[in-house]
């Protein structure tokens, strides 16, 4: 099975073509890089819920959780752990 980071990177590269312009560092801001905007966040949150079987509460949608590959990986893994999901 692919890692959380690999799955996130694949989704971002396929969904947001501007991400292909350069290799995003794990802690690089997706907003500052022009990858995400408010509409993109909605699509990303919906995908996270489906792909990782988690629930994203409105209060979860903050820069500390979603503005970068690293923060997204940590967020997904935390939500999966809270839900009792392994892997």
C-alpha positions as CSV (number, residue, x, y, z in Angstrom):
1,X,0.0,0.0,0.0
2,X,1.2,3.5,-0.8
3,X,2.2,5.8,2.0
4,X,-0.1,8.7,3.0
5,X,2.4,11.2,1.6
6,X,2.6,9.4,-1.8
7,X,-1.2,9.3,-2.1
8,X,-1.5,13.0,-1.2
9,X,1.3,14.0,-3.6
10,X,-0.3,11.9,-6.4
11,X,-3.7,13.5,-5.8
12,X,-2.3,17.0,-5.7
13,X,-0.3,16.5,-8.8
14,X,-3.3,15.1,-10.7
15,X,-5.8,17.6,-9.5
16,X,-3.8,20.8,-9.3
17,X,-1.4,20.9,-12.4
18,X,0.4,23.9,-11.1
19,X,1.9,21.6,-8.5
20,X,3.8,19.8,-11.2
21,X,5.9,23.0,-11.9
22,X,8.2,22.1,-9.0
23,X,8.7,19.4,-6.4
24,X,6.9,20.7,-3.3
25,X,8.8,20.5,-0.1
26,X,6.9,18.8,2.7
27,X,6.5,22.0,4.7
28,X,6.0,24.4,1.7
29,X,2.8,26.3,1.8
30,X,0.3,25.0,-0.8
31,X,-1.4,28.4,-0.8
32,X,1.8,30.4,-1.3
33,X,2.9,28.1,-4.1
34,X,-0.4,28.8,-5.9
35,X,-1.5,25.2,-5.6
36,X,-4.6,25.6,-3.3
37,X,-7.3,28.2,-3.2
38,X,-10.6,28.1,-1.4
39,X,-12.3,26.0,-4.0
40,X,-9.3,23.6,-4.1
41,X,-9.6,23.2,-0.3
42,X,-13.2,21.9,-0.7
43,X,-12.1,19.3,-3.2
44,X,-9.1,18.3,-1.2
45,X,-11.3,17.8,2.0
46,X,-13.8,15.7,0.1
47,X,-11.1,13.6,-1.3
48,X,-9.4,13.1,2.1
49,X,-12.7,11.9,3.6
50,X,-13.2,9.4,0.8
51,X,-9.6,8.3,0.4
52,X,-8.7,7.9,4.0
53,X,-12.1,7.1,5.5
54,X,-12.0,10.1,7.9
55,X,-14.4,12.8,8.8
56,X,-13.1,16.4,8.3
57,X,-14.9,18.8,10.7
58,X,-15.2,22.4,9.7
59,X,-12.9,23.2,12.7
60,X,-10.2,21.0,11.2
61,X,-9.9,23.2,8.1
62,X,-7.1,25.5,9.4
63,X,-3.7,26.2,7.9
64,X,-1.9,24.2,10.6
65,X,-3.7,21.1,9.2
66,X,-3.9,21.7,5.5
67,X,-1.2,24.1,4.3
68,X,1.5,21.7,3.1
69,X,2.1,18.1,2.4
70,X,3.7,17.5,5.8
71,X,0.8,19.1,7.7
72,X,-1.7,17.1,5.6
73,X,0.1,13.8,6.3
74,X,0.1,14.5,10.1
75,X,-3.5,15.6,10.0
76,X,-4.7,12.5,8.1
77,X,-2.7,10.1,10.3
78,X,-4.0,11.8,13.5
79,X,-7.6,11.6,12.3
80,X,-7.2,7.9,11.3
81,X,-5.7,7.2,14.7
82,X,-8.6,9.0,16.5
83,X,-11.0,6.9,14.4
84,X,-9.1,3.7,15.4
85,X,-8.0,3.0,11.8
86,X,-4.6,1.4,11.2
87,X,-2.3,2.1,8.4
